[in-house]
Amino acid sequence: VNFDELARCTDDFNGAQLKAVCVEAGMLALRREASIIKHEDFMEGIGVVSAKKKATLQYYA
């Protein structure tokens, strides 16, 4: 896992959003029946959380 890249991609995330990324990455690994979370799982988790973040911002705009 490239932690430098993950840190760059989540620079504006708060603690709850970072936890959500980790939970989503874990769920993605479970869905593919893996016991190890890969970098791609974290990147996809970031995408999911970012989409929810944008939807929330648009709702309140």
PASE-211925 format. One record per residue: residue in three letters; x, z, y of N, C-alpha, C in turn; residue number from 1. Coordinates in Angstrom, 2 decimals. Example, Ala and Ser with C-alpha at 12.3 -4.5 7.8 and 13.67 -1.06 7.14 Angstrom:
BEGIN
MIRO:vexpa:n.px:n.pz:n.py:ca.px:ca.pz:ca.py:c.px:c.pz:c.py:mimi
MIRO:ALA:13.19:7.80:-5.69:12.30:7.80:-4.50:13.20:7.80:-3.30:1
MIRO:SER:12.85:7.08:-2.25:13.67:7.14:-1.06:12.90:7.87:0.03:2
***
This chain:
BEGIN
MIRO:vexpa:n.px:n.pz:n.py:ca.px:ca.pz:ca.py:c.px:c.pz:c.py:mimi
MIRO:VAL:0.85:0.00:-1.17:0.00:0.00:0.00:0.90:0.00:1.23:1
MIRO:ASN:0.61:-0.91:2.15:1.38:-1.01:3.40:0.71:-0.13:4.45:2
MIRO:PHE:1.20:1.10:4.60:0.59:2.05:5.51:0.76:1.65:6.97:3
MIRO:ASP:1.84:0.95:7.30:2.03:0.49:8.68:0.93:-0.49:9.08:4
MIRO:GLU:0.60:-1.40:8.19:-0.47:-2.36:8.48:-1.82:-1.66:8.58:5
MIRO:LEU:-2.08:-0.72:7.69:-3.34:0.04:7.75:-3.44:0.80:9.07:6
MIRO:ALA:-2.34:1.39:9.51:-2.35:2.13:10.77:-2.63:1.20:11.95:7
MIRO:ARG:-2.06:0.00:11.93:-2.32:-0.96:13.01:-3.78:-1.39:13.03:8
MIRO:CYS:-4.35:-1.58:11.87:-5.73:-2.07:11.77:-6.75:-0.99:12.12:9
MIRO:THR:-6.36:0.27:12.06:-7.30:1.36:12.30:-6.90:2.19:13.51:10
MIRO:ASP:-6.20:1.58:14.44:-5.67:2.29:15.61:-6.76:2.98:16.43:11
MIRO:ASP:-7.94:2.37:16.54:-9.01:2.94:17.36:-10.08:3.66:16.53:12
MIRO:PHE:-9.80:3.95:15.27:-10.75:4.66:14.41:-10.61:6.16:14.62:13
MIRO:ASN:-11.73:6.88:14.49:-11.66:8.34:14.53:-11.52:8.86:13.09:14
MIRO:GLY:-11.47:10.18:12.95:-11.27:10.77:11.63:-12.36:10.44:10.63:15
MIRO:ALA:-13.60:10.46:11.10:-14.72:10.15:10.20:-14.65:8.70:9.72:16
MIRO:GLN:-14.25:7.80:10.60:-14.14:6.40:10.21:-12.99:6.19:9.22:17
MIRO:LEU:-11.89:6.91:9.41:-10.78:6.82:8.46:-11.20:7.33:7.08:18
MIRO:LYS:-11.96:8.42:7.07:-12.46:8.93:5.79:-13.38:7.90:5.14:19
MIRO:ALA:-14.23:7.26:5.94:-15.15:6.25:5.42:-14.38:5.08:4.81:20
MIRO:VAL:-13.26:4.70:5.43:-12.42:3.62:4.88:-11.88:4.04:3.51:21
MIRO:CYS:-11.41:5.26:3.40:-10.86:5.75:2.13:-11.94:5.82:1.05:22
MIRO:VAL:-13.11:6.31:1.41:-14.21:6.39:0.45:-14.62:4.99:0.00:23
MIRO:GLU:-14.73:4.07:0.95:-15.11:2.69:0.61:-14.06:2.04:-0.29:24
MIRO:ALA:-12.78:2.27:0.01:-11.71:1.72:-0.83:-11.81:2.27:-2.25:25
MIRO:GLY:-12.08:3.56:-2.36:-12.24:4.16:-3.68:-13.42:3.59:-4.44:26
MIRO:MET:-14.53:3.38:-3.74:-15.72:2.80:-4.39:-15.45:1.37:-4.85:27
MIRO:LEU:-14.71:0.62:-4.06:-14.37:-0.75:-4.45:-13.52:-0.75:-5.72:28
MIRO:ALA:-12.57:0.17:-5.81:-11.74:0.28:-7.01:-12.59:0.66:-8.22:29
MIRO:LEU:-13.52:1.58:-8.03:-14.40:1.98:-9.13:-15.28:0.83:-9.60:30
MIRO:ARG:-15.76:0.03:-8.66:-16.63:-1.10:-9.02:-15.91:-2.12:-9.88:31
MIRO:ARG:-14.60:-2.25:-9.67:-13.85:-3.19:-10.51:-13.19:-2.47:-11.69:32
MIRO:GLU:-13.62:-1.22:-11.90:-13.18:-0.39:-13.03:-11.67:-0.16:-13.04:33
MIRO:ALA:-11.11:0.05:-11.85:-9.68:0.32:-11.72:-9.47:1.80:-11.44:34
MIRO:SER:-8.33:2.31:-11.83:-8.01:3.71:-11.55:-7.02:3.83:-10.39:35
MIRO:ILE:-6.59:2.70:-9.86:-5.64:2.68:-8.74:-6.26:1.91:-7.59:36
MIRO:ILE:-6.16:2.48:-6.39:-6.66:1.80:-5.18:-5.55:0.92:-4.65:37
MIRO:LYS:-5.86:-0.36:-4.43:-4.88:-1.32:-3.94:-5.01:-1.49:-2.43:38
MIRO:HIS:-4.00:-2.12:-1.86:-3.99:-2.41:-0.42:-5.22:-3.23:-0.03:39
MIRO:GLU:-5.60:-4.16:-0.89:-6.75:-5.02:-0.61:-8.05:-4.21:-0.52:40
MIRO:ASP:-8.14:-3.14:-1.31:-9.32:-2.27:-1.24:-9.41:-1.60:0.13:41
MIRO:PHE:-8.27:-1.12:0.62:-8.27:-0.50:1.95:-8.63:-1.53:3.03:42
MIRO:MET:-8.09:-2.74:2.92:-8.38:-3.76:3.93:-9.86:-4.13:3.91:43
MIRO:GLU:-10.45:-4.23:2.74:-11.88:-4.52:2.66:-12.70:-3.35:3.18:44
MIRO:GLY:-12.24:-2.14:2.91:-12.91:-0.95:3.45:-12.86:-0.92:4.97:45
MIRO:ILE:-11.75:-1.33:5.53:-11.63:-1.41:6.99:-12.64:-2.41:7.54:46
MIRO:GLY:-12.80:-3.53:6.85:-13.77:-4.53:7.28:-15.19:-4.00:7.25:47
MIRO:VAL:-15.53:-3.26:6.22:-16.88:-2.69:6.10:-17.13:-1.68:7.22:48
MIRO:VAL:-16.18:-0.79:7.44:-16.35:0.23:8.47:-16.36:-0.40:9.86:49
MIRO:SER:-15.53:-1.41:10.08:-15.53:-2.11:11.38:-16.87:-2.76:11.65:50
MIRO:ALA:-17.47:-3.36:10.63:-18.77:-4.01:10.80:-19.83:-2.97:11.17:51
MIRO:LYS:-19.80:-1.82:10.52:-20.76:-0.75:10.85:-20.53:-0.23:12.26:52
MIRO:LYS:-19.25:-0.16:12.66:-18.91:0.31:14.00:-19.46:-0.65:15.05:53
MIRO:LYS:-19.29:-1.94:14.83:-19.79:-2.95:15.77:-21.31:-2.92:15.84:54
MIRO:ALA:-21.96:-2.76:14.71:-23.43:-2.71:14.69:-23.93:-1.49:15.46:55
MIRO:THR:-23.24:-0.37:15.32:-23.63:0.84:16.05:-23.45:0.66:17.55:56
MIRO:LEU:-22.34:0.05:17.94:-22.09:-0.17:19.36:-23.12:-1.12:19.96:57
MIRO:GLN:-23.51:-2.15:19.21:-24.52:-3.08:19.70:-25.88:-2.40:19.81:58
MIRO:TYR:-26.17:-1.49:18.93:-27.45:-0.78:18.95:-27.59:0.04:20.23:59
MIRO:TYR:-26.50:0.68:20.64:-26.55:1.55:21.81:-26.26:0.81:23.11:60
MIRO:ALA:-25.92:-0.47:23.04:-25.60:-1.24:24.26:-26.85:-1.69:24.98:61
***
